[in-house]
């Protein structure tokens, strides 16, 4: 039954989820060069970049950025269908996706405690709203308190938002908030995660909408 379902139409979902999960796990587990240097596993190398900038925990900021981009892509993908359902729903998804893109850019270019706290609050608020809409019901709009079904795309988006909140909290606890937009600060793991996000999320959105 399970193998039949996979071969019957969910193989792409499994591939996308598996690839994205693998690169995220690789990013978390695989020690970066900066961590090895801090642990004394490699000699210190003089770099033209400021030491604080190069050894900052920028990977967590980049991971939060990837989570925001992934969630925003999912919201943009379902926005037209929600506009057909109600302008209230469509406007919400348009605003949520736009804010996520904006906060993602700010996290990379001009991070601050306020931006990180706002990203945590916004991401968790959408996660809570997802749970309410799936298990309790939202009284605003044409659904009249009805619950929505749980799908692949909305679940993926919720996971991405939870990852964003977690990474922002870790970055806040590190007390080393630094810009992370320079490509030289992107490790192999985060570059792979970026590739998986840019390629995998649109594919997942297209397949989910078609299904």
C-alpha positions as CSV (number, residue, x, y, z in Angstrom):
1,X,0.0,0.0,0.0
2,X,2.7,2.5,1.0
3,X,4.9,1.6,-2.0
4,X,1.9,1.9,-4.3
5,X,1.0,5.3,-3.0
6,X,4.6,6.5,-3.5
7,X,4.8,5.1,-7.0
8,X,1.3,6.3,-7.7
9,X,2.0,10.0,-7.4
10,X,3.9,10.9,-4.3
11,X,7.4,10.0,-5.4
12,X,8.3,13.6,-6.2
13,X,7.1,14.7,-2.7
14,X,9.3,12.1,-1.1
15,X,12.3,13.2,-3.2
16,X,11.8,16.9,-2.5
17,X,11.2,16.3,1.2
18,X,14.1,13.9,1.4
19,X,16.5,16.2,-0.4
20,X,15.6,19.2,1.7
21,X,15.7,17.3,5.0
22,X,19.1,15.7,4.0
23,X,20.8,19.1,3.3
24,X,19.3,20.6,6.5
25,X,20.5,17.7,8.5
26,X,23.9,18.0,6.8
27,X,24.0,21.7,7.6
28,X,23.3,21.0,11.3
29,X,25.5,18.0,11.9
30,X,28.5,18.8,9.6
31,X,31.0,21.1,11.5
32,X,31.9,24.2,9.7
33,X,35.4,25.6,9.4
34,X,34.7,28.3,11.9
35,X,33.5,25.7,14.5
36,X,36.6,23.6,14.0
37,X,38.8,26.7,14.5
38,X,36.9,27.6,17.7
39,X,37.4,24.0,19.0
40,X,41.1,24.1,18.3
41,X,40.8,21.6,15.5
42,X,42.5,23.8,12.9
43,X,45.1,26.5,13.0
44,X,44.1,30.1,12.9
45,X,44.4,31.7,9.5
46,X,44.7,35.4,9.0
47,X,41.9,36.6,6.8
48,X,41.3,40.0,5.2
49,X,37.7,39.9,6.6
50,X,37.1,41.1,10.2
51,X,37.4,38.1,12.6
52,X,34.0,38.8,14.3
53,X,32.3,38.8,10.9
54,X,33.9,35.6,9.7
55,X,33.4,33.6,12.8
56,X,29.9,34.8,13.6
57,X,27.1,32.3,13.7
58,X,26.0,33.4,10.3
59,X,24.9,29.9,9.4
60,X,21.9,30.2,11.7
61,X,20.9,33.5,10.0
62,X,21.2,31.9,6.6
63,X,19.1,28.9,7.7
64,X,16.4,31.3,9.0
65,X,16.6,33.1,5.6
66,X,16.1,29.8,3.8
67,X,13.1,28.9,6.0
68,X,11.5,32.3,5.2
69,X,12.1,31.9,1.5
70,X,10.7,28.4,1.5
71,X,7.6,29.4,3.4
72,X,7.1,32.5,1.3
73,X,7.3,30.4,-1.9
74,X,4.6,28.1,-0.6
75,X,2.4,31.1,0.3
76,X,2.8,32.7,-3.1
77,X,1.9,29.3,-4.7
78,X,-1.4,29.0,-2.9
79,X,-2.3,32.7,-3.0
80,X,-4.3,32.6,-6.3
81,X,-6.5,29.8,-5.1
82,X,-7.2,31.6,-1.8
83,X,-8.0,34.8,-3.7
84,X,-10.6,32.8,-5.6
85,X,-12.0,31.6,-2.3
86,X,-12.0,35.0,-0.6
87,X,-10.2,38.3,-1.0
88,X,-9.5,38.1,2.8
89,X,-7.6,34.8,2.5
90,X,-5.8,35.9,-0.6
91,X,-4.7,39.2,0.9
92,X,-3.4,37.4,4.0
93,X,-1.3,35.1,2.0
94,X,0.0,37.9,-0.1
95,X,0.9,39.9,3.0
96,X,2.5,37.0,4.8
97,X,4.6,36.0,1.8
98,X,5.8,39.5,1.2
99,X,6.7,40.0,4.8
100,X,8.6,36.8,4.9
101,X,10.7,37.8,1.8
102,X,11.3,41.2,3.4
103,X,12.4,39.8,6.7
104,X,14.6,37.3,4.9
105,X,16.5,40.1,3.2
106,X,16.8,42.1,6.4
107,X,18.1,39.1,8.3
108,X,20.9,38.7,5.8
109,X,21.8,42.4,5.2
110,X,20.9,44.3,8.4
111,X,20.2,41.8,11.2
112,X,19.3,43.1,14.6
113,X,17.6,41.8,17.8
114,X,14.4,43.5,16.8
115,X,14.4,41.9,13.4
116,X,15.2,38.4,14.9
117,X,12.5,38.8,17.5
118,X,10.0,39.9,14.9
119,X,10.9,37.0,12.6
120,X,10.4,34.6,15.6
121,X,7.0,36.1,16.5
122,X,5.7,36.2,13.0
123,X,6.8,32.7,12.2
124,X,5.3,31.2,15.3
125,X,2.1,33.2,14.8
126,X,1.6,31.6,11.4
127,X,2.4,28.2,12.8
128,X,-0.2,28.7,15.5
129,X,-2.7,29.9,12.9
130,X,-2.0,26.8,10.8
131,X,-2.8,24.5,13.8
132,X,-6.0,26.5,14.5
133,X,-7.2,26.4,10.9
134,X,-6.6,22.6,10.7
135,X,-7.9,21.5,14.1
136,X,-10.2,24.2,15.5
137,X,-11.4,26.4,12.6
138,X,-11.2,30.0,11.6
139,X,-14.4,32.0,11.8
140,X,-13.2,34.8,9.5
141,X,-14.1,34.4,5.9
142,X,-16.4,32.1,4.0
143,X,-15.3,28.9,5.8
144,X,-17.5,29.9,8.9
145,X,-15.4,28.1,11.4
146,X,-14.7,25.0,9.3
147,X,-11.3,23.3,9.3
148,X,-9.0,22.9,6.4
149,X,-7.4,19.6,5.3
150,X,-3.7,19.0,5.9
151,X,-1.7,19.0,2.7
152,X,1.9,18.5,1.7
153,X,2.6,22.1,0.8
154,X,1.1,23.7,4.0
155,X,2.9,21.2,6.2
156,X,6.2,21.9,4.5
157,X,5.6,25.6,5.0
158,X,4.8,25.2,8.6
159,X,8.0,23.1,9.2
160,X,10.0,25.8,7.4
161,X,8.5,28.5,9.7
162,X,9.3,26.5,12.8
163,X,12.9,26.1,11.6
164,X,13.1,29.8,11.0
165,X,11.9,30.6,14.5
166,X,14.4,28.1,16.0
167,X,17.3,29.4,14.1
168,X,16.5,33.0,15.0
169,X,16.3,32.0,18.7
170,X,19.7,30.4,18.5
171,X,21.1,33.5,16.8
172,X,19.7,35.7,19.5
173,X,21.3,33.4,22.2
174,X,24.7,33.6,20.5
175,X,25.0,37.4,21.0
176,X,27.0,37.6,17.7
177,X,24.5,39.1,15.3
178,X,26.3,39.9,12.1
179,X,25.4,40.4,8.4
180,X,25.5,37.1,6.5
181,X,24.8,38.1,2.9
182,X,28.4,37.7,1.7
183,X,28.8,34.6,-0.4
184,X,32.1,33.8,1.2
185,X,30.3,33.3,4.5
186,X,28.1,30.6,3.0
187,X,29.5,27.2,3.8
188,X,29.1,24.2,1.5
189,X,26.1,23.0,3.6
190,X,24.2,26.2,3.4
191,X,24.9,26.5,-0.3
192,X,23.4,23.0,-0.8
193,X,20.5,24.0,1.3
194,X,20.0,27.2,-0.8
195,X,20.1,25.1,-3.9
196,X,17.6,22.6,-2.5
197,X,15.3,25.5,-1.5
198,X,15.4,27.3,-4.8
199,X,14.9,24.1,-6.9
200,X,12.8,21.9,-4.6
201,X,10.2,24.3,-3.2
202,X,8.9,25.5,-6.6
203,X,8.8,21.9,-7.8
204,X,6.9,20.8,-4.6
205,X,4.5,23.8,-5.1
206,X,3.8,22.9,-8.7
207,X,3.2,19.2,-8.1
208,X,1.0,20.0,-5.1
209,X,-1.1,22.5,-7.0
210,X,-1.4,20.0,-9.9
211,X,-2.5,17.3,-7.6
